[in-house]
């Protein structure tokens, strides 16, 4: 989670596509999501998910329609809904 947080801090400095690819496609979807899916439902899992959401730059969501998300976050959103 710390690595994801540090990678996402580069948003606005490094090209956005590179930050989203590394942070979301590679770290979140390949590694962190596996850990979250294997964590028992409960307060611990909820806290971990909140920390992931807190890392995400708000400006990535400004132009999205209500009820939609970034394509890289679809699996994470499905996990949140469960």
C-alpha positions in Angstrom: 0.0 0.0 0.0 2.9 2.3 0.7 4.3 1.7 -2.7 1.0 2.5 -4.3 0.7 5.7 -2.3 4.2 6.7 -3.4 3.6 5.9 -7.1 0.4 7.9 -7.1 2.2 10.9 -5.6 3.9 11.2 -9.0 0.6 12.2 -10.6 1.0 15.6 -12.2 4.8 15.2 -12.4 5.0 12.1 -14.6 2.6 11.4 -17.5 -0.8 10.4 -16.2 -1.0 7.3 -18.3 2.3 6.0 -16.9 1.2 6.6 -13.3 -2.2 5.0 -13.8 -0.7 2.0 -15.6 1.9 1.4 -12.9 -0.3 2.3 -9.9 -3.6 0.8 -10.9 -3.0 -1.8 -13.5 0.2 -3.2 -12.1 0.2 -2.7 -8.3 -3.5 -2.5 -7.4 -4.9 -5.1 -9.8 -2.0 -7.6 -9.8 -1.0 -7.5 -6.2 -3.1 -5.5 -3.7 -6.4 -6.8 -5.0 -5.3 -10.4 -4.5 -4.5 -9.6 -0.9 -7.9 -7.8 -0.4 -9.8 -10.7 -2.0 -8.1 -13.2 0.4 -8.7 -11.1 3.5 -11.8 -12.1 5.5 -14.7 -9.6 5.2 -14.8 -7.3 8.2 -13.3 -4.1 9.7 -9.7 -5.0 8.7 -10.6 -5.4 5.0 -12.7 -2.3 5.1 -9.9 -0.3 6.5 -7.5 -1.5 3.9 -9.9 -0.6 1.1 -10.3 2.9 2.6 -6.5 3.4 2.6 -6.4 2.4 -1.1 -9.2 4.9 -1.9 -7.4 7.6 0.0 -4.4 7.2 -2.2 -6.3 7.9 -5.5 -6.0 11.4 -6.9 -9.4 13.2 -6.8 -8.9 14.8 -10.2 -9.0 11.5 -11.9 -12.7 11.3 -11.1 -13.8 14.9 -11.9 -14.9 14.3 -15.4 -16.6 10.9 -14.8 -20.4 10.5 -14.9 -22.2 9.6 -11.7 -22.0 5.9 -11.1 -19.0 5.3 -13.3 -15.4 4.7 -12.6 -12.0 4.4 -14.2 -11.6 1.2 -16.2 -8.6 0.1 -14.2 -10.8 0.3 -11.0 -13.6 -2.0 -12.1 -12.3 -5.1 -10.3 -11.7 -3.0 -7.1 -15.2 -1.6 -7.3 -16.7 -5.0 -7.7 -14.8 -6.1 -4.5 -16.2 -3.0 -2.7 -19.7 -3.9 -3.7 -19.4 -7.4 -2.3 
